[in-house]
C-alpha cells in the first residue's frame, strides 16, 4: 500500500502508474474521501476532548445541580459522537477499499507496455543445445521413462495433477540440496555478488518450511489475494492454500520492529504451490508445465530501503548462477508495466530454453515491492540513529521445481531416450550419470 501523503503529493504520477498497470482506480475520488476522513476524524476527536474536559470539571465541581446539567449535556454529546463515529467508520471503509486498489509505482527503468509483448530481454546466456535427432517434449520423455504419470493422477485427483516417480524424484531433491548448499554458504554468495559487482552483504539465507495455508486478511496484506478465482479457498476454515512460499514468508515479521544491525534478513522457503490456473483452459495441458499443485523454492528478503535495488539484483544473480551451474540457456527479462504485479516496483523474470517446445519459458521471477507490502504488514526497522521506518521487501523464485525438471529433461535428452544428469547434480543421484 502506498502512503496517502505520497499519493496526495504525486496524484498524477500515481494515477498514470495505475493506468499503465491496467488498474482502474480513481485517485481524485480517493483524495476527496481522504479529506472527508480527516474532517470527520477531527470532529470525533474534538468531541472526545470536550467530553474528557467536562468529565474532569464534573469530578471537581461541588455544585450538584451544575453536575446534573453537565452530565445531561455530555449524554447528548456522547450520542453525537456515536453518530459521527459510525459515519467515520463508513468513510474509512470506502477509503480503505480504494487505498487497497492503488498499485505500487514503478521504477524509472521499467518499460511501458500493455502486456508481455512489452517485456524487454536485457541479456542472454548459454548456447542452445544441438541434436542429431528431433528433440522430444518432457512429457514424452517422462512417460517413456515411467517418471511422469498424469493419467493415474487424473483418475485419482483430476486434470493438471501428476505422479512424479523414481529418478525424477531423486533429481528434484538433488536440485533442492544443491540450491540449499548455495544459499546457506557465505563464501558462495560472496563470490556471486563479487562476480556481478554487487556491493551487498553476502549474509546467507535461513531455510524455512512455512505454513501451506494463510488467513484471508494476511493474504490481503501481502497484496496477493487477487485474483481470488485462481486460489483454493477452504470455506469451512476460511483459509487459502498458498500459491507460493513467499505468501507466508512475507508476514513472518508482521507488526515487528527489526534492528538495523540484523539487516538484511533472508529466508529460503520450500513449499507446494496450489493454483486453479483459472483462464488457462486448453493451455499447456500436456506434461507438468502448468499444474494445480507443484513445488517451489522461494527467496524472501527484508532489507534497508537504500539497498533494495541491489538486493533484487543479488537475487537475480543467484538465479543466474544456479542456471549457469546446471548449464541451462536462459534470457533475463525486464517486465513491462502491463505485465507486472500490482505490488511490484520492479520485476525481473528469467525464461529458460525448452528445446522440446522450441521456446523460452518462464522459470524464475524476482519482485521488488519496496515498502508496498511492509506498510500493510507494519514491518519496520529501527535505524542506528533511532529513526523507525518501513523495510523494503523482495521475493524471488530460486527453483520452480516442475519447470526446472522440464528444462533438464529437454536440454539433456539423448538420442536413445535417456537423460544425462547435469554434472553438479550427480553427487546427489547415487553416482548415476544417466536417467534411463
C-alpha positions as CSV (number, residue, x, y, z in Angstrom):
1,X,0.0,0.0,0.0
2,X,1.3,3.5,-0.8
3,X,1.5,6.2,1.8
4,X,-1.6,8.5,1.4
5,X,0.7,11.5,1.7
6,X,2.7,10.3,-1.2
7,X,-0.5,9.7,-3.2
8,X,-1.7,13.3,-2.4
9,X,1.7,14.8,-3.3
10,X,2.1,12.7,-6.5
11,X,-1.5,12.1,-7.6
12,X,-0.8,12.4,-11.4
13,X,2.1,10.0,-11.2
14,X,0.1,7.5,-9.1
15,X,-2.9,7.8,-11.5
16,X,-0.8,7.4,-14.6
17,X,1.1,4.5,-13.0
18,X,-2.2,2.7,-12.2
19,X,-3.3,3.2,-15.8
20,X,-0.1,1.7,-17.1
21,X,-0.6,-1.4,-14.9
22,X,-4.2,-1.7,-16.2
23,X,-5.7,-0.9,-12.8
24,X,-8.9,1.1,-12.7
25,X,-8.7,3.4,-9.7
26,X,-10.0,7.0,-9.2
27,X,-7.2,8.9,-7.4
28,X,-9.2,12.2,-7.3
29,X,-12.1,10.3,-5.5
30,X,-9.6,8.8,-3.1
31,X,-8.2,12.2,-2.2
32,X,-11.7,13.6,-1.7
33,X,-12.5,10.7,0.6
34,X,-9.3,11.3,2.5
35,X,-10.3,15.0,3.0
36,X,-13.7,13.8,4.3
37,X,-12.0,11.1,6.5
38,X,-9.7,13.7,8.1
39,X,-12.6,16.2,8.6
40,X,-14.8,13.6,10.3
41,X,-11.9,12.3,12.4
42,X,-11.2,15.8,13.7
43,X,-14.9,16.3,14.6
44,X,-14.9,13.0,16.6
45,X,-11.6,13.8,18.3
46,X,-12.8,17.3,19.2
47,X,-15.9,15.9,20.8
48,X,-14.0,13.3,22.7
49,X,-11.7,16.0,24.0
50,X,-14.7,18.0,25.1
51,X,-16.2,15.0,26.9
52,X,-12.8,14.4,28.7
53,X,-12.6,18.1,29.7
54,X,-16.1,18.3,31.0
55,X,-15.7,15.0,32.8
56,X,-12.8,16.5,34.7
57,X,-14.9,19.5,35.5
58,X,-17.7,17.3,36.8
59,X,-15.4,15.4,39.1
60,X,-14.1,18.7,40.6
61,X,-17.4,20.6,40.8
62,X,-19.2,20.5,44.1
63,X,-22.5,22.0,42.8
64,X,-24.8,19.1,42.4
65,X,-27.3,21.0,40.2
66,X,-24.5,22.0,37.8
67,X,-23.2,18.4,37.8
68,X,-26.6,17.1,36.7
69,X,-26.7,19.8,33.9
70,X,-23.2,18.9,32.7
71,X,-23.9,15.2,32.8
72,X,-27.1,15.6,30.7
73,X,-25.2,17.8,28.2
74,X,-22.4,15.1,27.9
75,X,-25.0,12.4,27.3
76,X,-26.2,14.4,24.2
77,X,-22.5,14.9,23.1
78,X,-21.8,11.2,23.5
79,X,-24.8,10.3,21.3
80,X,-23.4,12.8,18.8
81,X,-20.0,11.1,19.0
82,X,-21.6,7.7,18.3
83,X,-23.3,9.0,15.2
84,X,-20.1,10.7,13.9
85,X,-18.0,7.6,14.7
86,X,-20.4,5.5,12.6
87,X,-20.2,8.0,9.8
88,X,-16.4,8.0,10.1
89,X,-16.3,4.2,10.1
90,X,-18.2,4.0,6.8
91,X,-16.0,6.7,5.2
92,X,-12.9,4.8,6.3
93,X,-14.3,1.6,4.9
94,X,-14.7,3.1,1.5
95,X,-11.4,5.0,1.7
96,X,-9.5,1.8,2.7
97,X,-11.1,-0.2,-0.1
98,X,-9.9,2.3,-2.7
99,X,-6.4,2.5,-1.0
100,X,-6.0,-1.2,-1.3
101,X,-6.8,-1.0,-5.1
102,X,-3.9,1.5,-5.7
103,X,-0.9,-0.3,-7.2
104,X,2.7,0.4,-6.4
105,X,4.5,2.9,-8.6
106,X,7.2,1.6,-10.8
107,X,11.0,2.0,-11.2
108,X,12.1,4.5,-13.9
109,X,13.7,1.7,-15.8
110,X,10.5,-0.3,-16.1
111,X,9.5,-0.4,-19.8
112,X,5.9,0.7,-20.7
113,X,3.7,-1.9,-22.4
114,X,0.2,-3.3,-22.4
115,X,1.2,-7.0,-21.8
116,X,4.1,-9.5,-22.2
117,X,4.7,-8.1,-25.7
118,X,6.2,-5.0,-24.0
119,X,8.8,-7.0,-21.9
120,X,12.5,-6.4,-22.8
121,X,15.2,-9.0,-22.9
122,X,18.2,-7.4,-21.2
123,X,20.7,-10.2,-21.5
124,X,21.0,-13.9,-22.6
125,X,23.4,-16.7,-21.5
126,X,24.3,-20.1,-22.9
127,X,24.4,-21.9,-26.2
128,X,21.2,-23.7,-27.2
129,X,21.9,-27.5,-27.4
130,X,22.0,-29.0,-30.9
131,X,20.6,-32.5,-31.5
132,X,21.1,-35.0,-34.4
133,X,17.5,-36.0,-33.8
134,X,14.2,-34.2,-33.3
135,X,14.1,-33.2,-29.6
136,X,11.1,-34.5,-27.7
137,X,9.0,-32.7,-25.2
138,X,9.4,-33.5,-21.5
139,X,6.1,-35.3,-21.2
140,X,7.1,-37.9,-23.8
141,X,10.5,-38.3,-22.2
142,X,9.0,-38.7,-18.8
143,X,6.3,-41.1,-19.8
144,X,8.6,-43.4,-21.7
145,X,11.0,-43.5,-18.7
146,X,7.9,-44.1,-16.4
147,X,8.7,-41.0,-14.3
148,X,5.7,-38.8,-15.1
149,X,2.2,-40.3,-14.7
150,X,-0.6,-37.8,-15.4
151,X,-3.1,-40.5,-16.4
152,X,-3.2,-42.2,-13.0
153,X,-3.2,-38.8,-11.3
154,X,-6.2,-37.7,-13.4
155,X,-8.1,-40.7,-12.2
156,X,-7.2,-40.0,-8.6
157,X,-7.3,-36.2,-8.4
158,X,-8.3,-34.8,-11.8
159,X,-6.6,-32.9,-14.6
160,X,-3.4,-30.9,-14.1
161,X,-2.1,-33.3,-11.3
162,X,0.7,-35.8,-11.7
163,X,2.7,-38.5,-10.1
164,X,6.5,-38.0,-10.3
165,X,8.4,-41.2,-9.8
166,X,11.8,-42.8,-9.5
167,X,14.8,-40.9,-10.7
168,X,12.8,-37.8,-11.4
169,X,12.0,-37.5,-7.7
170,X,15.7,-38.0,-6.9
171,X,16.5,-35.3,-9.4
172,X,14.0,-32.9,-7.7
173,X,15.7,-33.4,-4.3
174,X,19.1,-33.1,-5.9
175,X,18.1,-29.7,-7.1
176,X,16.9,-28.7,-3.7
177,X,20.0,-30.0,-1.9
178,X,22.3,-28.2,-4.4
179,X,20.4,-24.9,-4.0
180,X,20.4,-25.1,-0.2
181,X,24.1,-25.5,-0.3
182,X,24.4,-22.4,-2.4
183,X,22.0,-20.3,-0.3
184,X,23.4,-21.2,3.1
185,X,27.1,-20.7,2.1
186,X,28.5,-17.2,2.8
187,X,31.6,-17.8,0.6
188,X,29.5,-18.8,-2.4
189,X,27.1,-15.9,-2.0
190,X,30.1,-13.5,-1.7
191,X,31.6,-14.9,-4.9
192,X,28.2,-14.4,-6.7
193,X,28.0,-10.8,-5.5
194,X,31.6,-10.1,-6.4
195,X,31.3,-11.5,-9.9
196,X,28.3,-9.3,-10.6
197,X,29.9,-6.3,-9.0
198,X,27.1,-6.0,-6.4
199,X,28.0,-4.2,-3.2
200,X,25.9,-6.1,-0.7
201,X,26.2,-8.1,2.5
202,X,26.5,-11.8,1.5
203,X,24.6,-12.9,4.5
204,X,23.2,-16.5,4.0
205,X,19.6,-17.5,3.8
206,X,17.7,-19.2,6.6
207,X,15.9,-22.3,5.4
208,X,12.2,-22.4,6.3
209,X,9.3,-24.7,5.6
210,X,6.4,-22.3,6.0
211,X,2.7,-22.9,6.6
212,X,0.9,-24.0,3.4
213,X,-2.3,-22.2,4.4
214,X,-3.0,-18.5,5.0
215,X,-5.7,-16.3,6.5
216,X,-7.6,-14.1,4.1
217,X,-6.7,-10.9,5.9
218,X,-3.0,-11.7,5.8
219,X,-3.2,-12.7,2.1
220,X,-4.8,-9.3,1.6
221,X,-1.9,-7.6,3.4
222,X,0.6,-9.4,1.2
223,X,-1.4,-7.9,-1.8
224,X,-1.5,-11.4,-3.3
225,X,-5.1,-12.4,-2.6
226,X,-6.3,-11.3,-6.0
227,X,-7.3,-12.8,-8.4
228,X,-9.3,-14.9,-6.0
229,X,-10.5,-17.2,-8.7
230,X,-7.0,-18.6,-9.1
231,X,-6.9,-19.6,-5.3
232,X,-8.0,-22.6,-3.5
233,X,-10.3,-21.5,-0.6
234,X,-11.2,-23.8,2.2
235,X,-14.6,-22.4,3.1
236,X,-15.1,-24.4,6.3
237,X,-11.9,-22.9,7.9
238,X,-11.9,-19.6,5.8
239,X,-8.3,-20.3,4.8
240,X,-6.5,-20.3,1.5
241,X,-3.9,-22.7,0.2
242,X,-0.8,-20.7,-0.7
243,X,0.2,-20.1,-4.3
244,X,3.9,-19.8,-3.3
245,X,6.1,-19.9,-0.2
246,X,6.6,-16.2,-0.1
247,X,2.9,-15.7,0.7
248,X,3.6,-17.0,4.2
249,X,7.3,-16.0,4.4
250,X,6.5,-12.3,3.9
251,X,4.2,-12.0,7.0
252,X,6.9,-13.5,9.4
253,X,7.8,-10.1,10.7
254,X,4.3,-8.6,10.7
255,X,3.8,-5.9,13.4
256,X,7.5,-6.1,14.3
257,X,10.3,-3.5,14.5
258,X,13.5,-5.0,13.3
259,X,17.0,-3.9,14.3
260,X,19.2,-2.3,11.6
261,X,22.1,-4.4,12.7
262,X,20.2,-7.6,11.8
263,X,19.6,-6.4,8.2
264,X,19.3,-7.9,5.6
265,X,17.1,-10.8,6.8
266,X,16.9,-13.6,4.1
267,X,14.8,-16.7,4.1
268,X,14.5,-19.5,1.6
269,X,11.2,-21.4,1.8
270,X,10.2,-24.7,0.4
271,X,6.5,-25.5,-0.2
272,X,3.9,-26.8,-2.5
273,X,2.1,-24.2,-4.5
274,X,-1.7,-24.5,-5.3
275,X,-3.2,-22.7,-8.2
276,X,-6.5,-23.2,-10.0
277,X,-5.0,-22.0,-13.3
278,X,-8.2,-20.1,-14.0
279,X,-8.4,-18.9,-17.5
280,X,-5.9,-21.4,-18.8
281,X,-8.4,-24.0,-20.1
282,X,-6.8,-25.9,-23.0
283,X,-3.4,-24.2,-22.5
284,X,-0.3,-26.3,-21.7
285,X,-2.3,-29.4,-20.9
286,X,0.5,-31.9,-21.6
287,X,3.1,-32.8,-19.0
288,X,3.9,-30.8,-15.9
289,X,4.3,-27.3,-17.1
290,X,1.0,-25.9,-15.7
291,X,-0.3,-27.8,-12.7
292,X,-2.7,-27.3,-9.9
293,X,-0.1,-28.5,-7.5
294,X,3.7,-28.1,-7.8
295,X,6.7,-27.3,-5.6
296,X,8.9,-24.3,-5.4
297,X,11.9,-23.0,-3.5
298,X,11.4,-19.3,-2.9
299,X,13.6,-16.5,-1.5
300,X,12.2,-13.7,0.7
301,X,14.3,-10.9,2.0
302,X,13.9,-7.8,4.2
303,X,16.4,-5.0,3.7
304,X,17.0,-1.3,4.3
305,X,15.3,1.0,1.7
306,X,18.6,2.2,0.2
307,X,19.7,-1.4,-0.5
308,X,16.6,-2.8,-2.1
309,X,17.5,-2.4,-5.8
310,X,20.9,-4.1,-5.1
311,X,19.1,-6.8,-3.1
312,X,17.0,-7.6,-6.1
313,X,20.0,-7.6,-8.4
314,X,21.7,-10.0,-6.0
315,X,18.7,-12.4,-6.1
316,X,18.7,-12.4,-9.9
317,X,22.5,-13.0,-9.8
318,X,21.8,-16.1,-7.6
319,X,19.2,-17.3,-10.1
320,X,21.6,-16.9,-12.9
321,X,24.4,-18.6,-11.1
322,X,22.2,-21.6,-10.5
323,X,21.2,-21.9,-14.2
324,X,24.8,-21.5,-15.3
325,X,25.9,-24.2,-12.9
326,X,23.5,-26.6,-14.4
327,X,24.2,-25.2,-17.9
328,X,20.7,-24.3,-19.0
329,X,20.5,-21.4,-21.6
330,X,18.3,-18.5,-20.5
331,X,17.2,-14.9,-21.1
332,X,16.8,-12.3,-18.4
333,X,13.7,-10.2,-19.0
334,X,12.7,-6.8,-17.6
335,X,8.9,-7.0,-17.2
336,X,6.8,-4.1,-18.5
337,X,4.1,-2.1,-16.7
338,X,1.2,-4.0,-18.1
339,X,2.6,-7.5,-17.3
340,X,3.9,-6.9,-13.8
341,X,2.2,-7.5,-10.5
342,X,0.2,-4.8,-8.7
343,X,2.6,-4.6,-5.7
344,X,5.7,-4.7,-7.8
345,X,8.0,-1.7,-8.1
346,X,10.3,-3.7,-10.4
347,X,10.0,-7.2,-11.8
348,X,12.7,-9.3,-13.5
349,X,11.9,-12.7,-15.0
350,X,14.2,-15.4,-16.3
351,X,13.0,-17.6,-19.2
352,X,14.8,-20.9,-19.7
353,X,15.3,-22.6,-23.1
354,X,13.0,-25.6,-23.6
355,X,14.2,-27.3,-26.9
356,X,11.2,-29.8,-27.0
357,X,8.9,-26.8,-27.2
358,X,11.4,-24.7,-29.2
359,X,10.8,-21.8,-26.9
360,X,12.0,-20.0,-23.8
361,X,9.6,-20.5,-20.9
362,X,9.4,-18.6,-17.6
363,X,11.2,-20.4,-14.8
364,X,12.1,-17.6,-12.4
365,X,10.8,-14.2,-11.2
366,X,12.2,-11.6,-8.9
367,X,9.9,-9.0,-7.4
368,X,10.9,-5.8,-5.6
369,X,8.0,-4.4,-3.7
370,X,9.8,-1.5,-1.9
371,X,7.6,-0.7,1.1
372,X,4.3,-1.6,-0.5
373,X,3.8,-4.9,1.4
374,X,5.6,-3.8,4.6
375,X,3.3,-0.8,5.0
376,X,0.3,-3.2,5.0
377,X,2.2,-5.7,7.3
378,X,3.5,-3.0,9.6
379,X,7.1,-4.3,9.3
380,X,9.6,-1.7,10.3
381,X,13.2,-1.2,11.1
382,X,14.8,0.9,13.8
383,X,17.9,2.7,12.4
384,X,21.0,3.3,14.5
385,X,20.1,7.0,14.7
386,X,16.8,6.0,16.4
387,X,14.6,6.6,13.4
388,X,11.9,4.0,12.7
389,X,10.9,3.4,9.0
390,X,9.4,0.7,6.8
391,X,11.6,-2.0,5.5
392,X,11.8,-2.9,1.8
393,X,10.8,-6.4,0.7
394,X,11.9,-8.6,-2.2
395,X,10.9,-12.1,-3.2
396,X,12.3,-14.3,-5.9
397,X,12.0,-17.9,-7.2
398,X,15.2,-19.9,-7.0
399,X,13.6,-23.1,-8.3
400,X,10.1,-23.7,-9.8
401,X,10.7,-27.4,-9.5
402,X,8.5,-28.7,-12.2
403,X,9.6,-26.2,-14.8
404,X,13.3,-26.8,-13.9
405,X,12.8,-30.6,-14.3
406,X,11.3,-29.9,-17.7
407,X,14.3,-27.8,-18.7
408,X,16.7,-30.5,-17.6
409,X,14.8,-33.3,-19.3
410,X,14.6,-31.4,-22.6
411,X,18.1,-29.9,-22.7
412,X,19.9,-33.1,-21.5
413,X,17.9,-35.7,-23.5
414,X,19.8,-38.2,-25.5
415,X,19.1,-40.0,-28.8
416,X,18.5,-43.3,-27.1
417,X,15.7,-41.8,-24.9
418,X,17.9,-41.5,-21.7
419,X,18.6,-38.2,-20.0
420,X,22.1,-37.1,-19.0
421,X,22.3,-35.8,-15.4
422,X,23.9,-32.3,-15.0
423,X,27.4,-32.6,-13.7
424,X,26.8,-30.6,-10.5
425,X,23.8,-32.8,-9.5
426,X,25.5,-36.2,-10.0
427,X,26.7,-36.5,-6.4
428,X,23.1,-36.4,-5.2
429,X,22.0,-39.1,-7.7
430,X,23.7,-42.1,-6.2
431,X,26.6,-41.9,-8.7
432,X,24.3,-42.2,-11.7
433,X,25.3,-40.4,-15.0
434,X,22.1,-41.0,-16.8
435,X,18.4,-41.4,-16.1
436,X,17.2,-44.5,-18.1
